[in-house]
């Protein structure tokens, strides 16, 4: 080692001043490079130890968009006026996760829109109850919101002990009339989820449910084309009478159905957007005019079984339905007996009178 140092000292003495400067600069550069590499290495090692999660991709957990399946909130079912005069003022229906459309007197229909954990600020226009709608409110364990009732609905609300909020009784508390519409007063009743929830609290109704949603939902898109009996369904026409026809046209880009009534787009009065449906369930039941009823009010054979179609994503598949009692849940099954699973999105249940010509193409 001493010999090595003497040799280095001897060589340094022999170097010119310029050579010594070059050697010094080179040594400084080399030392800086070594130090920089060490700092970079140790900093990276430290980051890996402290923040390993940044190096490991975490798969995002998918959740249903239409409903919170963990929610225990009771649904709310709202009766919606569907006469032509009122239809142009429909508001808030797109927030409903499910809507029933059923025949009433005069060949018209009414809608019953179901909401769960919604905060919709305006819903309507709200109209009176018909007794067979109660069967579908009950199968969803829903609190029933309406303005008035037929004598048959009044009787059944009492006998079936239906939790309800009636505008005839509570109009000033939980409803309002939109007098700016310029139509008859019976077409102007509205409410909001805030007002409805106030009514539920003040009337002491049960606010939670142990029932699962009526339908089974799938987070990932279902390919209906592979299911037995599937047919193309870009255009759907569901007549209820000579004066009432509901229609849907498939939007392949949005993957939903645009809704129209009697050839006119069904538009939300506030948002100015056309109503859409992700899923459509349609089937037929017998309806008859109640004997002696001067207004031609109807009875509906809600209990029983029959055939129908489930429509979504441009296809329709045949289904079977059964309902064992007025309060029992309607069960929907594929032809192979498996329980129906629907796509993540809102659903219109179109209960059509028998002998009407359903068209799917």
NUBA-743622 format. One record per residue (C-alpha): residue number from 1; x, y, z. Coordinates in Angstrom, 3 decimals. Each point is the difference from the previous one (the first is absolute). Example, Ala and Ser with C-alpha at 12.3 -4.5 7.8 and 13.67 -1.06 7.14 Angstrom:
BEGIN
<i->1 c1->12.300 c2->-4.500 c3->7.800>
<i->2 c1->1.370 c2->3.440 c3->-0.660>
This chain:
BEGIN
<i->1 c1->0.000 c2->0.000 c3->0.000>
<i->2 c1->2.929 c2->2.384 c3->0.853>
<i->3 c1->1.605 c2->-0.737 c3->-3.338>
<i->4 c1->-3.339 c2->0.853 c3->-1.720>
<i->5 c1->-0.243 c2->3.385 c3->1.737>
<i->6 c1->3.680 c2->0.813 c3->-0.780>
<i->7 c1->-0.647 c2->-0.852 c3->-3.647>
<i->8 c1->-3.093 c2->2.228 c3->-0.136>
<i->9 c1->1.919 c2->2.853 c3->1.692>
<i->10 c1->2.864 c2->-0.391 c3->-2.470>
<i->11 c1->-2.379 c2->0.076 c3->-3.007>
<i->12 c1->-1.812 c2->3.074 c3->1.341>
<i->13 c1->3.303 c2->1.880 c3->0.235>
<i->14 c1->0.735 c2->-0.826 c3->-3.626>
<i->15 c1->-3.467 c2->1.307 c3->-1.184>
<i->16 c1->-0.330 c2->3.440 c3->-1.448>
<i->17 c1->-2.313 c2->2.537 c3->1.607>
<i->18 c1->-2.558 c2->-0.491 c3->-2.807>
<i->19 c1->-0.032 c2->-3.785 c3->0.451>
<i->20 c1->-0.528 c2->0.417 c3->3.740>
<i->21 c1->-3.036 c2->2.247 c3->-0.631>
<i->22 c1->-1.529 c2->-2.531 c3->-2.426>
<i->23 c1->0.520 c2->-2.829 c3->2.481>
<i->24 c1->-1.598 c2->1.967 c3->2.810>
<i->25 c1->-3.069 c2->0.870 c3->-2.058>
<i->26 c1->-0.391 c2->-3.638 c3->-1.059>
<i->27 c1->0.185 c2->-1.212 c3->3.599>
<i->28 c1->-2.618 c2->2.555 c3->1.110>
<i->29 c1->-2.336 c2->-1.050 c3->-2.841>
<i->30 c1->0.452 c2->-3.678 c3->0.814>
<i->31 c1->-0.695 c2->0.591 c3->3.691>
<i->32 c1->-3.172 c2->1.999 c3->-0.818>
<i->33 c1->-1.260 c2->-2.751 c3->-2.287>
<i->34 c1->0.506 c2->-2.664 c3->2.666>
<i->35 c1->-1.749 c2->2.101 c3->2.660>
<i->36 c1->-2.944 c2->0.760 c3->-2.355>
<i->37 c1->-0.518 c2->-3.672 c3->-0.817>
<i->38 c1->0.025 c2->-0.901 c3->3.677>
<i->39 c1->-2.590 c2->2.688 c3->0.846>
<i->40 c1->-2.277 c2->-1.092 c3->-2.870>
<i->41 c1->0.248 c2->-3.660 c3->1.030>
<i->42 c1->-0.730 c2->0.560 c3->3.677>
<i->43 c1->-2.878 c2->2.452 c3->-0.694>
<i->44 c1->-1.683 c2->-2.548 c3->-2.268>
<i->45 c1->0.446 c2->-2.753 c3->2.546>
<i->46 c1->-1.546 c2->2.242 c3->2.645>
<i->47 c1->-3.036 c2->0.812 c3->-2.195>
<i->48 c1->-0.577 c2->-3.679 c3->-0.702>
<i->49 c1->-0.024 c2->-0.753 c3->3.706>
<i->50 c1->-2.269 c2->2.896 c3->1.006>
<i->51 c1->-2.445 c2->-0.031 c3->-2.917>
<i->52 c1->-0.279 c2->-3.548 c3->-1.345>
<i->53 c1->-3.694 c2->0.566 c3->-0.878>
<i->54 c1->1.049 c2->2.388 c3->-2.772>
<i->55 c1->1.810 c2->-2.854 c3->-1.700>
<i->56 c1->-2.981 c2->-2.465 c3->0.214>
<i->57 c1->-3.120 c2->0.734 c3->-2.115>
<i->58 c1->-3.236 c2->-0.418 c3->1.994>
<i->59 c1->-3.068 c2->-1.194 c3->-1.947>
<i->60 c1->-2.999 c2->2.331 c3->0.441>
<i->61 c1->-3.033 c2->-1.669 c3->1.593>
<i->62 c1->-3.085 c2->0.242 c3->-2.212>
<i->63 c1->-3.309 c2->1.122 c3->1.474>
<i->64 c1->-3.523 c2->0.162 c3->-1.381>
<i->65 c1->-0.953 c2->3.458 c3->-1.225>
<i->66 c1->-3.793 c2->-0.380 c3->0.140>
<i->67 c1->-0.241 c2->-1.098 c3->3.653>
<i->68 c1->2.083 c2->-0.359 c3->3.130>
<i->69 c1->-0.560 c2->-3.674 c3->0.737>
<i->70 c1->1.124 c2->0.493 c3->3.608>
<i->71 c1->-2.618 c2->2.693 c3->0.655>
<i->72 c1->-2.898 c2->-0.839 c3->2.331>
<i->73 c1->-2.068 c2->3.045 c3->-1.014>
<i->74 c1->-3.619 c2->-0.713 c3->-0.915>
<i->75 c1->-0.962 c2->0.903 c3->-3.566>
<i->76 c1->-2.564 c2->2.713 c3->-0.716>
<i->77 c1->-2.645 c2->-0.598 c3->-2.717>
<i->78 c1->-1.511 c2->3.141 c3->-1.563>
<i->79 c1->-3.140 c2->0.016 c3->-2.183>
<i->80 c1->0.622 c2->2.017 c3->-3.173>
<i->81 c1->-2.690 c2->1.558 c3->-2.179>
<i->82 c1->0.441 c2->-1.133 c3->-3.626>
<i->83 c1->-2.792 c2->1.737 c3->-1.877>
<i->84 c1->1.303 c2->1.971 c3->-2.987>
<i->85 c1->-0.703 c2->3.364 c3->1.637>
<i->86 c1->2.221 c2->-0.899 c3->2.940>
<i->87 c1->2.646 c2->-2.106 c3->-1.759>
<i->88 c1->1.838 c2->3.001 c3->-1.411>
<i->89 c1->0.566 c2->1.153 c3->3.596>
<i->90 c1->1.428 c2->-3.283 c3->1.298>
<i->91 c1->2.964 c2->0.663 c3->2.262>
<i->92 c1->2.490 c2->-2.180 c3->1.877>
<i->93 c1->-0.850 c2->-3.389 c3->-1.509>
<i->94 c1->3.571 c2->-0.696 c3->-1.128>
<i->95 c1->1.035 c2->-0.227 c3->3.664>
<i->96 c1->-2.401 c2->-2.896 c3->0.587>
<i->97 c1->1.735 c2->-3.374 c3->-0.016>
<i->98 c1->-3.197 c2->-1.724 c3->-1.140>
<i->99 c1->-3.259 c2->1.198 c3->-1.607>
<i->100 c1->-3.239 c2->-1.962 c3->-0.507>
<i->101 c1->-2.412 c2->0.960 c3->-2.783>
<i->102 c1->-3.535 c2->-1.456 c3->0.207>
<i->103 c1->-3.363 c2->0.637 c3->-1.629>
<i->104 c1->-2.660 c2->2.136 c3->1.704>
<i->105 c1->-3.475 c2->1.166 c3->-1.064>
<i->106 c1->-0.531 c2->1.601 c3->-3.391>
<i->107 c1->2.783 c2->-1.986 c3->-1.678>
<i->108 c1->2.630 c2->2.165 c3->1.745>
<i->109 c1->2.859 c2->-1.101 c3->2.218>
<i->110 c1->1.598 c2->1.218 c3->3.188>
<i->111 c1->3.537 c2->-0.485 c3->1.184>
<i->112 c1->1.280 c2->-1.024 c3->3.404>
<i->113 c1->3.611 c2->1.125 c3->0.470>
<i->114 c1->2.174 c2->-1.592 c3->2.701>
<i->115 c1->2.835 c2->1.886 c3->1.719>
<i->116 c1->2.615 c2->-1.207 c3->2.472>
<i->117 c1->2.630 c2->2.215 c3->1.655>
<i->118 c1->-0.831 c2->2.734 c3->-2.521>
<i->119 c1->0.119 c2->3.754 c3->0.591>
<i->120 c1->-2.249 c2->1.045 c3->-2.888>
<i->121 c1->-1.179 c2->3.586 c3->0.489>
<i->122 c1->-3.156 c2->-0.186 c3->-2.123>
<i->123 c1->-2.157 c2->-3.055 c3->-0.823>
<i->124 c1->-3.271 c2->0.044 c3->-1.881>
<i->125 c1->-2.518 c2->0.771 c3->-0.939>
<i->126 c1->-1.542 c2->-2.186 c3->2.705>
<i->127 c1->-3.464 c2->-1.481 c3->-0.394>
<i->128 c1->-2.451 c2->-2.268 c3->1.781>
<i->129 c1->0.299 c2->-3.662 c3->0.868>
<i->130 c1->-1.537 c2->-3.021 c3->-1.696>
<i->131 c1->-0.358 c2->-3.096 c3->2.141>
<i->132 c1->2.061 c2->-2.460 c3->-2.091>
<i->133 c1->3.074 c2->2.251 c3->0.156>
<i->134 c1->0.082 c2->-0.822 c3->3.706>
<i->135 c1->0.962 c2->-3.581 c3->-0.898>
<i->136 c1->3.233 c2->1.260 c3->-1.549>
<i->137 c1->0.738 c2->2.503 c3->2.757>
<i->138 c1->-0.409 c2->-2.815 c3->2.530>
<i->139 c1->2.252 c2->-2.427 c3->-1.867>
<i->140 c1->2.767 c2->2.619 c3->0.288>
<i->141 c1->-0.763 c2->0.792 c3->3.672>
<i->142 c1->-0.413 c2->3.606 c3->-1.128>
<i->143 c1->-1.596 c2->3.017 c3->1.664>
<i->144 c1->-2.774 c2->1.106 c3->-2.370>
<i->145 c1->-0.341 c2->3.672 c3->-1.021>
<i->146 c1->-3.133 c2->1.233 c3->-1.813>
<i->147 c1->-2.519 c2->2.847 c3->-0.193>
<i->148 c1->-3.437 c2->-1.480 c3->0.540>
<i->149 c1->-1.380 c2->-3.429 c3->-0.870>
<i->150 c1->-2.848 c2->-1.912 c3->-1.523>
<i->151 c1->-2.482 c2->-1.466 c3->2.483>
<i->152 c1->1.566 c2->-3.443 c3->-0.601>
<i->153 c1->3.494 c2->1.267 c3->0.699>
<i->154 c1->-1.205 c2->1.816 c3->3.122>
<i->155 c1->-1.505 c2->-3.261 c3->1.260>
<i->156 c1->3.106 c2->-2.061 c3->-0.755>
<i->157 c1->2.471 c2->2.508 c3->1.448>
<i->158 c1->-1.865 c2->-0.378 c3->3.289>
<i->159 c1->-0.518 c2->-3.794 c3->-0.132>
<i->160 c1->3.560 c2->-0.755 c3->-1.137>
<i->161 c1->1.436 c2->2.551 c3->2.445>
<i->162 c1->2.076 c2->1.689 c3->-2.671>
<i->163 c1->2.368 c2->2.691 c3->1.297>
<i->164 c1->-0.991 c2->2.934 c3->-2.182>
<i->165 c1->0.275 c2->3.775 c3->-0.326>
<i->166 c1->-3.165 c2->1.461 c3->-1.524>
<i->167 c1->-0.062 c2->3.496 c3->-1.471>
<i->168 c1->-3.705 c2->0.320 c3->0.814>
<i->169 c1->0.956 c2->-0.089 c3->3.668>
<i->170 c1->3.560 c2->1.324 c3->0.036>
<i->171 c1->0.068 c2->2.170 c3->-3.131>
<i->172 c1->1.195 c2->3.134 c3->1.775>
<i->173 c1->2.708 c2->-1.833 c3->1.939>
<i->174 c1->1.633 c2->-2.386 c3->-2.434>
<i->175 c1->-1.139 c2->1.160 c3->-3.462>
<i->176 c1->-0.423 c2->3.203 c3->-1.988>
<i->177 c1->-1.930 c2->1.157 c3->-3.047>
<i->178 c1->2.001 c2->1.453 c3->-2.883>
<i->179 c1->-2.463 c2->2.654 c3->-1.153>
<i->180 c1->2.412 c2->1.323 c3->-2.632>
<i->181 c1->-0.804 c2->-2.900 c3->-2.363>
<i->182 c1->-3.289 c2->1.477 c3->-1.165>
<i->183 c1->-1.911 c2->-3.298 c3->0.115>
<i->184 c1->-2.843 c2->-1.310 c3->2.150>
<i->185 c1->0.805 c2->-0.260 c3->3.696>
<i->186 c1->-0.178 c2->-3.842 c3->0.073>
<i->187 c1->3.058 c2->-0.128 c3->-2.279>
<i->188 c1->2.248 c2->2.232 c3->2.139>
<i->189 c1->0.853 c2->-1.969 c3->3.173>
<i->190 c1->3.697 c2->-0.541 c3->0.766>
<i->191 c1->2.177 c2->-1.087 c3->2.887>
<i->192 c1->3.681 c2->-0.536 c3->0.782>
<i->193 c1->1.922 c2->-2.704 c3->1.804>
<i->194 c1->0.716 c2->2.450 c3->2.820>
<i->195 c1->-3.726 c2->0.644 c3->0.527>
<i->196 c1->-0.862 c2->-3.679 c3->-0.346>
<i->197 c1->2.645 c2->-0.941 c3->2.561>
<i->198 c1->-1.415 c2->2.647 c3->2.344>
<i->199 c1->-3.374 c2->-1.671 c3->-0.391>
<i->200 c1->1.443 c2->-3.436 c3->0.691>
<i->201 c1->1.636 c2->1.296 c3->3.196>
<i->202 c1->-3.056 c2->1.915 c3->1.219>
<i->203 c1->-2.420 c2->-2.851 c3->-0.717>
<i->204 c1->2.230 c2->-2.488 c3->1.790>
<i->205 c1->0.356 c2->-2.421 c3->-2.887>
<i->206 c1->2.683 c2->-2.640 c3->0.038>
<i->207 c1->2.981 c2->1.391 c3->-1.929>
<i->208 c1->2.052 c2->-3.176 c3->-0.498>
<i->209 c1->-0.591 c2->-3.328 c3->-1.707>
<i->210 c1->1.567 c2->-3.440 c3->0.130>
<i->211 c1->-1.273 c2->-0.802 c3->-3.495>
<i->212 c1->2.453 c2->-0.177 c3->-2.855>
<i->213 c1->-0.881 c2->1.932 c3->-3.182>
<i->214 c1->-2.626 c2->-1.725 c3->-2.133>
<i->215 c1->2.431 c2->-0.545 c3->-2.890>
<i->216 c1->3.436 c2->-1.591 c3->-0.117>
<i->217 c1->2.643 c2->2.264 c3->-1.550>
<i->218 c1->3.291 c2->-0.773 c3->-1.705>
<i->219 c1->2.881 c2->2.474 c3->0.101>
<i->220 c1->1.484 c2->-1.163 c3->-3.299>
<i->221 c1->-2.004 c2->0.283 c3->-3.227>
<i->222 c1->-2.101 c2->-3.085 c3->-0.738>
<i->223 c1->0.166 c2->-1.460 c3->-3.499>
<i->224 c1->-3.644 c2->-0.878 c3->-0.657>
<i->225 c1->0.740 c2->-1.220 c3->-3.523>
<i->226 c1->1.249 c2->-3.330 c3->1.402>
<i->227 c1->-3.163 c2->-0.699 c3->2.029>
<i->228 c1->-2.637 c2->-2.424 c3->-1.287>
<i->229 c1->-2.587 c2->1.652 c3->-2.246>
<i->230 c1->1.875 c2->3.323 c3->-0.353>
<i->231 c1->-1.142 c2->2.338 c3->-2.765>
<i->232 c1->1.203 c2->3.389 c3->-1.197>
<i->233 c1->-1.741 c2->2.894 c3->1.785>
<i->234 c1->0.838 c2->3.395 c3->-1.447>
<i->235 c1->-3.620 c2->1.152 c3->-0.121>
<i->236 c1->-2.607 c2->-0.839 c3->2.629>
<i->237 c1->-3.675 c2->0.996 c3->-0.262>
<i->238 c1->-2.368 c2->-0.660 c3->2.923>
<i->239 c1->-3.607 c2->1.088 c3->-0.667>
<i->240 c1->-2.379 c2->0.253 c3->2.957>
<i->241 c1->-3.056 c2->1.094 c3->-1.943>
<i->242 c1->-0.932 c2->1.692 c3->-3.258>
<i->243 c1->1.022 c2->3.317 c3->1.560>
<i->244 c1->3.076 c2->-0.991 c3->1.989>
<i->245 c1->3.269 c2->-1.500 c3->-1.234>
<i->246 c1->3.411 c2->-0.049 c3->1.664>
<i->247 c1->3.050 c2->-0.346 c3->-2.237>
<i->248 c1->3.722 c2->-0.512 c3->0.464>
<i->249 c1->2.865 c2->0.427 c3->-2.496>
<i->250 c1->3.397 c2->-1.492 c3->0.808>
<i->251 c1->2.990 c2->2.333 c3->0.122>
<i->252 c1->2.962 c2->-2.310 c3->-0.673>
<i->253 c1->2.571 c2->2.633 c3->0.973>
<i->254 c1->-1.605 c2->0.815 c3->3.386>
<i->255 c1->-1.155 c2->-3.624 c3->0.471>
<i->256 c1->-3.491 c2->1.039 c3->1.114>
<i->257 c1->-3.500 c2->0.461 c3->-1.398>
<i->258 c1->-1.449 c2->3.420 c3->-0.745>
<i->259 c1->-3.621 c2->0.177 c3->1.105>
<i->260 c1->-2.909 c2->1.495 c3->-1.978>
<i->261 c1->-3.780 c2->0.071 c3->0.444>
<i->262 c1->-2.350 c2->0.094 c3->-2.978>
<i->263 c1->2.889 c2->0.829 c3->-2.288>
<i->264 c1->1.217 c2->2.964 c3->2.070>
<i->265 c1->3.267 c2->-0.062 c3->1.947>
<i->266 c1->-0.627 c2->-0.245 c3->3.756>
<i->267 c1->1.898 c2->3.012 c3->1.360>
<i->268 c1->0.767 c2->1.136 c3->3.544>
<i->269 c1->-1.500 c2->3.479 c3->0.461>
<i->270 c1->2.867 c2->1.302 c3->2.132>
<i->271 c1->3.066 c2->-1.583 c3->-1.657>
<i->272 c1->-1.427 c2->-0.014 c3->-3.558>
<i->273 c1->1.583 c2->-3.421 c3->-0.492>
<i->274 c1->-1.798 c2->-3.038 c3->-1.391>
<i->275 c1->-0.742 c2->-2.759 c3->2.486>
<i->276 c1->1.954 c2->-3.224 c3->-0.501>
<i->277 c1->-0.173 c2->-3.565 c3->1.257>
<i->278 c1->2.836 c2->-2.475 c3->0.421>
<i->279 c1->-2.340 c2->-2.939 c3->0.515>
<i->280 c1->-3.594 c2->-0.670 c3->-1.101>
<i->281 c1->-2.195 c2->-2.798 c3->1.332>
<i->282 c1->-3.273 c2->-0.381 c3->-1.838>
<i->283 c1->-2.856 c2->-2.480 c3->0.406>
<i->284 c1->-3.770 c2->-0.137 c3->-0.289>
<i->285 c1->-2.756 c2->-0.476 c3->2.590>
<i->286 c1->-3.774 c2->0.022 c3->-0.215>
<i->287 c1->-1.752 c2->3.283 c3->0.809>
<i->288 c1->-3.772 c2->0.481 c3->0.271>
<i->289 c1->-2.275 c2->2.972 c3->0.592>
<i->290 c1->-1.551 c2->-0.044 c3->3.477>
<i->291 c1->-3.715 c2->-0.680 c3->-0.311>
<i->292 c1->-2.108 c2->3.061 c3->0.767>
<i->293 c1->2.950 c2->2.400 c3->0.225>
<i->294 c1->-1.097 c2->3.129 c3->-1.855>
<i->295 c1->3.586 c2->1.084 c3->-0.671>
<i->296 c1->1.006 c2->-3.335 c3->-1.506>
<i->297 c1->2.601 c2->-0.835 c3->2.604>
<i->298 c1->1.860 c2->-3.258 c3->-0.426>
<i->299 c1->0.795 c2->-3.228 c3->1.792>
<i->300 c1->3.332 c2->-1.664 c3->-0.742>
<i->301 c1->0.861 c2->-3.693 c3->0.344>
<i->302 c1->3.269 c2->0.614 c3->1.803>
<i->303 c1->0.132 c2->-3.482 c3->1.572>
<i->304 c1->0.906 c2->-2.869 c3->-2.300>
<i->305 c1->2.687 c2->-0.885 c3->-2.526>
<i->306 c1->0.803 c2->0.524 c3->-3.636>
<i->307 c1->2.528 c2->0.778 c3->-2.708>
<i->308 c1->1.886 c2->3.157 c3->-0.811>
<i->309 c1->3.281 c2->1.470 c3->-1.189>
<i->310 c1->3.077 c2->1.488 c3->1.571>
<i->311 c1->1.606 c2->2.617 c3->-2.250>
<i->312 c1->3.448 c2->1.562 c3->0.385>
<i->313 c1->3.078 c2->0.883 c3->-2.068>
<i->314 c1->-1.749 c2->-0.480 c3->-3.332>
<i->315 c1->-1.437 c2->-3.483 c3->0.661>
<i->316 c1->-3.173 c2->-1.505 c3->1.417>
<i->317 c1->-0.245 c2->-3.397 c3->1.702>
<i->318 c1->-3.213 c2->-1.848 c3->0.949>
<i->319 c1->-0.759 c2->-0.257 c3->3.718>
<i->320 c1->-2.590 c2->-1.482 c3->2.359>
<i->321 c1->-1.587 c2->1.933 c3->2.873>
<i->322 c1->-1.916 c2->-1.130 c3->3.095>
<i->323 c1->-1.712 c2->1.894 c3->2.824>
<i->324 c1->-1.650 c2->-2.146 c3->2.657>
<i->325 c1->-1.939 c2->2.658 c3->1.929>
<i->326 c1->-0.605 c2->3.723 c3->0.054>
<i->327 c1->2.822 c2->0.546 c3->2.471>
<i->328 c1->2.356 c2->-2.676 c3->-1.436>
<i->329 c1->2.944 c2->0.998 c3->-2.119>
<i->330 c1->-0.195 c2->-0.527 c3->-3.747>
<i->331 c1->2.652 c2->-2.493 c3->-1.084>
<i->332 c1->1.549 c2->0.253 c3->-3.456>
<i->333 c1->1.742 c2->-3.041 c3->-1.510>
<i->334 c1->1.678 c2->-0.991 c3->-3.238>
<i->335 c1->-1.396 c2->-2.940 c3->-1.976>
<i->336 c1->2.577 c2->-2.334 c3->1.572>
<i->337 c1->-1.356 c2->0.818 c3->3.459>
<i->338 c1->2.870 c2->2.225 c3->1.068>
<i->339 c1->-0.945 c2->3.207 c3->1.795>
<i->340 c1->0.256 c2->3.080 c3->-2.194>
<i->341 c1->3.058 c2->2.228 c3->0.437>
<i->342 c1->-0.185 c2->3.532 c3->-1.425>
<i->343 c1->2.629 c2->2.540 c3->-0.979>
<i->344 c1->1.186 c2->2.741 c3->2.334>
<i->345 c1->-2.431 c2->2.831 c3->-0.739>
<i->346 c1->-3.611 c2->1.142 c3->0.280>
<i->347 c1->-2.892 c2->-2.278 c3->-0.972>
<i->348 c1->-3.447 c2->0.638 c3->-1.454>
<i->349 c1->-2.533 c2->-2.741 c3->0.733>
<i->350 c1->-2.679 c2->0.209 c3->-2.699>
<i->351 c1->-3.093 c2->-1.959 c3->1.102>
<i->352 c1->-2.024 c2->-0.064 c3->-3.196>
<i->353 c1->-3.650 c2->-1.019 c3->-0.469>
<i->354 c1->-0.561 c2->-3.366 c3->-1.686>
<i->355 c1->-0.868 c2->-0.076 c3->-3.691>
<i->356 c1->2.212 c2->3.033 c3->-0.710>
<i->357 c1->2.624 c2->-0.465 c3->-2.714>
<i->358 c1->3.461 c2->0.241 c3->1.520>
<i->359 c1->2.583 c2->0.704 c3->-2.700>
<i->360 c1->3.736 c2->-0.662 c3->0.320>
<i->361 c1->2.320 c2->0.381 c3->-2.957>
